Amino acid sequence: MGCVVNGPGEAKSAALGVAGGRGQGTLFKAGKVIKKFDEKDLLQVLVEQVEREVQ
């Protein structure tokens, strides 16, 4: 969803969001941090979370 600078602010208004930068990714749900991970895993983490949400 955004970079390390703007992503957290943008994620506050999203049901689900990610931000990445400086080698780290962050997953947000309803504006709250729910997981931090290696940036290289960003897509995988996002896809897994979306799949959990639709089940």
N, C-alpha and C positions, 0 to 999 in steps of 0.2 A: 504494500500500500504506500509506503513512503520510505524516506531515508532516515537515518538515525536522528537528524535534527527535526524534521517536520512530521515524521511518521507517528510518534506518540500523540501529538495534538490531533492529527487527522484520524487516528484510530479511536479517539474518544467518541466520535459520532457514528462509528461503524459497529455492526453486530460482530464482525470478525475482521481482524486486520493484522498485517505484519509490517515490521520495519527492520531494515538491515543496514549495517555499516560497520567498518572497522573490525571485520571478521566475526561479528556477532549478529544474530537475528533475535527478534522478540515477537512473540505471538500475543495478540490482544484479543480479548473477548469482552464486548460491551465496555470498551475503554479501559479495562484492567489488564495488567500483565498476567498472563497465565503460564508462560513458558519462555525461557531463554535457551538458545541453542547456537551451534556453529552456523555462520552465515551460509556456508555451502549446503546446508540441509534445509534452507528456507522453503523451497518449493515442496519438498517431501513433507515437512511439518505442516504446511498449509493444507495440502491435499488430504493428509490424514485427518486433520481437524474438521475439514469440510465434510468428509465422509462420515465422521462421528456425528456431526450435527444433523445430517439428513436421515440418519437411521432412527 
